[in-house]
Amino acid sequence: MSCKGGVALAKANQSYTTENTREKIPGGQRQGLSGGRGGKMNREPGTGGLQPQSYEAWEQTAKELIEIEMMRRGIRYKQLSRLLEGQGIYETPDQINRKVNRKRFSAAFLVVCLCAMGVETLSLK
């Protein structure tokens, strides 16, 4: 996948089951993960086994991905806000700060933040 500006993210070789991946079974019941907070994910990053990790832990991991890359690059929320404008995302530094600290953002927001900061590869180990 490529970001604007020619930055590319490496695809991980692991496969994951996400909250939106559900299999419809007869009788109107759904098989899969529980929707919402407190649900369990099937796989832990970097492992092939079925080691459950809470949804909150995944949210924390996503938050840390943004924060770690910001620290590595010496980027503050004000600068991230300006970088996101270049990607077509217009949010104030305070809005971004609250979104990240509350762990309430989409996968798309995570990816655009990483792209805007110039992250070329991402290891999920």
Number of C-alpha atoms within 10 A of each C-alpha: 8 11 17 12 11 11 17 16 18 13 10 14 8 12 11 14 13 14 16 10 11 14 10 11 10 7 6 7 9 12 12 18 17 15 13 10 10 12 15 21 21 18 18 19 17 13 11 11 10 10 12 12 16 14 18 15 13 16 17 14 14 18 19 15 17 17 16 12 16 18 10 8 11 9 16 13 16 14 14 21 22 17 20 20 14 13 15 10 14 14 15 15 16 12 13 20 17 12 15 20 14 12 17 14 16 11 10 9 17 16 15 20 23 23 23 21 19 19 18 14 14 13 11 12 8
